[in-house]
Amino acid sequence: MSPELLSWMSPELLNWVVIPAVKTAVILAIVLTIVAYATLLERKVLAYIQARVGPNRAGPKAILQPLADGFKLMSKEDLVPDGAMRFLHLLAPILIMVPALAIFAFIPMGDTTTLFGLLEEPVPIFVADLNVAVLFVIGFAGLGLYGVVLGGWASNSKYSLLGALRSAAQIVSYEVPQALALIGVLVLAGSMSLVRIVEAQREMGVWFAFPGFLAFFIYFVCGVAETNRNPFDLPECESELVNGYFTEYSGVKFALFYMAEYANILVVSCLSTILFLGGWLPPFPSLAVWQHLPSLPLFWFLAKVFVFIFFYIWVRATFPRYRFDQLMGLMWKWMLPLALANLILLALVKLWLLK
Amino acid sequence: MKFKDLLLVDLLLGLWTTIKHFPRKKFTVQYPEKKLAVPQRFRGMFRLNVNTCLGCLMCQNACPIDIIHMEVHDETTPEGKKRKVVDRFDIDIKRCMFCGICESVCPNKGKMLTLRTGSYEWAAYERDHALYFDRERLTHAVDEYWAARGGWPEHLRPPDAADPCACILPPKKEDA
């Protein structure tokens, strides 16, 4: 961006409105593309694991499949069941989608970029570096529950209601160990800013997944519960509750629920990457080799996220569903003590090993 | 609770089992582009050659659900021989279970009424085209089916498939 081109704008306008707006648009585009193609990836990987071929008709290698799905859902009739609360029924998919996307404002996909030398000054690859980003992320992830519960309640359907109730039971059980696992990372990094957490991993020369492998495990298991995925997909479980809280949705609203699920997967994958796998850092960031190679922040970040998404799908193809008393038992009786023990362990690690 | 359970060995074994299938060869046949060759015993649509039919009504009587409807009349050929001419030979395909008894009782086996035509793509846009086959359609349909697909496969070709007489029907009584 040459200065002459943008000289008519005041620096305040540029820095506070234009650049954030452009970044938001770019990140939103990236996120929604990944979300759309995560659906295709899921279908393909599941099919391959089940010795099928999977979708392969829409375009070469089915690359147009997400578009075709989108057009199909958009052209469908928007059904509202009898006796449903129309306003809440409309509000629920919005309430679940907006927090899922809002979190991406604080997810750093890399430190800075000059767009291959296009820009004069390096621009950070994130919209905002909030000093309490971790709190914000936990809070917004919890907000997604409103969409689930309201959607289940407003649909006037017993399946939806049961799904919503299960979701409420689920969130109270997974959020505590999940937050405790995150506190362990905060202790290690000494900051709540996601950018600072990655920087701390660079300075210590080790991914937090190594000292904090327990926290990593707990966070991932709770993340699976957070995104309502197998083996903790009790709120939707298609074999018992049809589709749980979004049984009564169709058309664009259904698409929003569906995309929100994948957006949440992406959120958890991104956070696991940032908190435990060093974000945009290459593996073993303290090795001397990386000094001589070009740093590819976006590549490392997306590669790790992809591994997580793949693992999500792999887990879905493998494990049967937990009953919800089993889930609560697992979270309260195993994950919570484990998370507390892990917190103490990480505090000691921080105290003695990583100064 | 054993120590082994704490290490989640079973979960890892489960993951290993599923991922083993990931690179496996897929058995799916991409149907409209690729088609499976049916085995020789496969019972497809009927093919009828009325010219070799003796008019003995064996198939009509053998049919367990009475869906073969035949009408025959006697005729004397110019050489003075008596023969039966088939005026009507209808099969109510929508009720047929392809048991093959009609074919197996036919004294002119393999030449007159054939089920082993290897044909299976009989979806139709007209209701009548898939439900009820009369003498003309029984005679022509399978030949046209294979003509549209580049000729009969060798292992299924009936002996009279090249015979042009197969497609010329004797006149019915009311026509004569």
HADDOCK unambig.tbl for C-alpha pairs under 7 A between the chains (distance, minus, plus):
assign (segid A and resid 48 and name CA) (segid B and resid 22 and name CA) 5.07 0.50 0.50
assign (segid A and resid 49 and name CA) (segid B and resid 18 and name CA) 6.09 0.50 0.50
assign (segid A and resid 49 and name CA) (segid B and resid 19 and name CA) 6.36 0.50 0.50
assign (segid A and resid 49 and name CA) (segid B and resid 21 and name CA) 5.10 0.50 0.50
assign (segid A and resid 49 and name CA) (segid B and resid 22 and name CA) 4.32 0.50 0.50
assign (segid A and resid 50 and name CA) (segid B and resid 21 and name CA) 6.89 0.50 0.50
assign (segid A and resid 51 and name CA) (segid B and resid 21 and name CA) 6.50 0.50 0.50
assign (segid A and resid 51 and name CA) (segid B and resid 24 and name CA) 6.63 0.50 0.50
assign (segid A and resid 51 and name CA) (segid B and resid 26 and name CA) 5.22 0.50 0.50
assign (segid A and resid 52 and name CA) (segid B and resid 26 and name CA) 5.72 0.50 0.50
assign (segid A and resid 52 and name CA) (segid B and resid 28 and name CA) 6.30 0.50 0.50
assign (segid A and resid 53 and name CA) (segid B and resid 26 and name CA) 6.42 0.50 0.50
assign (segid A and resid 53 and name CA) (segid B and resid 28 and name CA) 6.57 0.50 0.50
assign (segid A and resid 318 and name CA) (segid B and resid 14 and name CA) 6.32 0.50 0.50
assign (segid A and resid 318 and name CA) (segid B and resid 15 and name CA) 5.99 0.50 0.50
assign (segid A and resid 318 and name CA) (segid B and resid 18 and name CA) 6.09 0.50 0.50
